[in-house]
Structures are given as C-alpha cells and as structure tokens.
Amino acid sequence: MDPSAITRFLDEVMETPQVHGAILIDFQSGLCLGAAGKAREDDAPQLAVASREACDQEGVGVVQVRGARVVLRRGAKVLVGVFKDA
C-alpha cells in the first residue's frame, strides 16, 4: 500500500468535524498501516481483536479506547478506526 495514499486518507478523515484520531489497520495481521491524531500505532492489535466481536454483518461497530469512542469499519483487507469524543 502506498504510504502517501495512506497519509492522504488519514488527513482527509482528520478534517471531519468531531474526529480526534484515525487509524488504518491490516485486518489479517493487526498491524498498523497508519495513525493520526489521538490514535496510536499500538492501538492497532487491540482494535483488530475488538472488531471481531464489535462489528456487525455490515462490518461496522463501536468500541471504547482510552476514553474515546472509536467507530470501526472493516473492509476486505483493512480496518479503519475513527476516534470521536465518548
């Protein structure tokens, strides 16, 4: 995956009102592909595991991490986490 494309994607997400962090995770490995704002690289494994139970059949779910509400969206190969106020 192109690092500049990941950076552009995270920058776009961070421009959304009330978003305080964003993370892109390789769903299979749980490794962080990129993080911005309140999101940290070491959140990736926890979010990947949590998404397996939190996400519905559409691949959408919400979890709490470090006092923030994280909206998850799972795709075929990646997981996106968007950090919002709890």
C-alpha positions as CSV (number, residue, x, y, z in Angstrom):
1,M,0.0,0.0,0.0
2,D,1.3,3.4,-1.0
3,P,2.4,5.4,2.2
4,S,1.5,8.7,0.6
5,A,-2.1,7.4,-0.1
6,I,-2.4,6.3,3.5
7,T,-1.3,9.7,4.7
8,R,-3.8,11.5,2.4
9,F,-6.6,9.2,3.6
10,L,-5.8,9.8,7.2
11,D,-5.6,13.6,6.6
12,E,-9.0,13.6,4.9
13,V,-10.5,11.7,7.8
14,M,-9.0,14.1,10.4
15,E,-10.6,17.1,8.6
16,T,-14.0,15.7,9.5
17,P,-15.7,17.6,12.4
18,Q,-15.5,16.0,15.8
19,V,-12.9,13.5,14.7
20,H,-9.9,13.4,17.0
21,G,-8.0,10.4,15.6
22,A,-7.9,7.9,12.8
23,I,-6.1,4.6,12.3
24,L,-5.8,2.2,9.4
25,I,-5.0,-1.4,10.3
26,D,-4.2,-4.5,8.2
27,F,-7.1,-6.7,9.3
28,Q,-5.4,-10.0,9.0
29,S,-2.2,-9.2,10.9
30,G,-3.4,-6.5,13.2
31,L,-0.5,-4.3,12.2
32,C,-0.9,-0.5,12.0
33,L,-0.6,0.9,8.5
34,G,-1.0,4.5,9.7
35,A,-2.3,6.5,12.6
36,A,-3.1,10.2,13.1
37,G,-4.3,12.4,15.9
38,K,-5.4,10.7,19.1
39,A,-4.9,7.2,17.5
40,R,-1.7,5.4,18.3
41,E,0.1,2.7,16.4
42,D,-0.1,0.4,19.5
43,D,-4.0,0.6,19.4
44,A,-4.0,-1.5,16.2
45,P,-3.9,-5.0,17.7
46,Q,-6.5,-4.2,20.3
47,L,-8.8,-2.7,17.8
48,A,-8.3,-5.6,15.3
49,V,-9.3,-8.1,18.0
50,A,-12.2,-6.0,19.3
51,S,-13.6,-5.6,15.8
52,R,-14.2,-9.3,15.5
53,E,-17.0,-9.0,18.1
54,A,-17.9,-5.4,17.9
55,C,-18.6,-5.2,14.1
56,D,-22.0,-6.3,12.7
57,Q,-22.6,-8.2,9.5
58,E,-22.0,-4.9,7.6
59,G,-18.6,-4.6,9.1
60,V,-19.4,-1.6,11.3
61,G,-19.0,-1.3,15.1
62,V,-18.1,0.9,18.0
63,V,-15.7,0.3,20.9
64,Q,-14.2,2.4,23.7
65,V,-10.4,3.0,23.7
66,R,-8.7,5.3,26.2
67,G,-11.8,7.4,26.9
68,A,-12.7,7.8,23.2
69,R,-15.5,6.3,21.2
70,V,-13.9,4.5,18.2
71,V,-16.1,3.9,15.2
72,L,-14.8,0.8,13.3
73,R,-15.4,0.0,9.6
74,R,-14.0,-3.3,8.4
75,G,-13.2,-3.9,4.7
76,A,-11.9,-7.0,2.9
77,K,-8.3,-6.3,4.0
78,V,-8.2,-3.3,6.2
79,L,-9.9,-1.9,9.3
80,V,-10.5,1.8,9.8
81,G,-10.9,3.3,13.2
82,V,-12.2,6.8,13.7
83,F,-11.7,8.3,17.2
84,K,-14.5,10.6,18.5
85,D,-15.4,12.0,21.9
86,A,-17.0,9.5,24.2
